[in-house]
Amino acid sequence: MLGNVQRTILHIDMDAFFAAIEQHDRPELKGKPVVIGAAPDRRGVVSTCSYEARKYGIHSAMPSRTAARLCPHAVFLPVNGRRYSEVSRQIMEIFQRFTPLVEPLSCDEAFLDATGARYLFGDGPAIAKRIKAAVAAETGITCSVGVAPNLFLAKIASDMNKPDGLTLVPFSEKLIPAFLAPLPIKRMWGAGKKTQAVLEAHNIHTIGDLQKTDPVKLAAWVGENAAATFRRLAFGIDSRTIETESGEKSISNEITFSEDQSDSAAVESALLDLADKVGARLRRAGLFTATVQIKVRWKDFSTITRQRRIDPPCCDDFTLRETALELLQKEGLHSPVRLIGFGTGNLCKTADVPQLELFQIPEKQTSSKREQLSRAVDRIREKFGLQSIRRGSTLD
Ligand SMILES: [Mg+2]
């Protein structure tokens, strides 16, 4: 069920990234509780903290004031986005030496498809060891790696032996369900707080519980789509492939605010505007997108991107807007925003899509209706010249 060709996927995650960089740059901080984020006497939250600080119960997204109460002698430092981006580029460059199939998930995390790299560098664990050694030698900080036959399992594994961990998932269909069984359901992809509460209410606490749940009941509790996904993932089945940014067509657009923006309504409306503009460009080019991405640059210049796959690919403003907003709201505005961006990727031509339609259920009708509406808006904008007003600077 894992497919005929056994893939080797690595998920690499830096350990306490920002705090580790500070401890490396200032050796006097080594072994000390270090908290990166808002100052202890200010409103605002912890961005990252060192493992020494975690022993006091401090964690990401906790108010800095609470962190200061838990550990009054912790060293608090502001986020130094420029420095962290520099190290982020360094580690991504190291990953690229082993395979061009690198999918960054954030500044300190990436998936690698090392299937082909095995012929050059040895098996999955051997590649993981080489990467860990290169990262440590060149940046002075550690990472944790999960090695697995697919993305879902690799991501779960990288978190299991932090810090400086290397976790190998059994490459055997028979052993994988038992490997996953003891893990809490919060480790499932797509199981948000709401879904978790629903599952907990039905006495499903671990992935093992999920494996034993009647699929019909599960669908009734969480919906058919989520139930199908959970069933697959609970047994360790995940056929998704690495998505690389380079070499693939993309259309995106971004704006920098004249002043750092902390009003979430203003940031959201700017993002929706960008989504509309990108949507219009997609439709004009006869393209559909399979990936929606948002980019946020915070006040301190640190930058994040978050993306989601769209299946089937779309080109309508409604889906683009909804997805953009969900990604932004999931991230939350924890600090003022300098720049906001919206992008699409993995574009395909119109001609590829009608084939999909043959197999689509009513959902697709909604999506083509959405497309028709979006195209109607395009025509109105063209006729009344609104388009030229709505157009902004673009970045491809
Ligand atoms: Mg990390």
Residues whose N, C-alpha, C, O or C-beta is under 5 A from the ligand:
A	BS01	MG	D13 M14 D15 A16 F17 D108
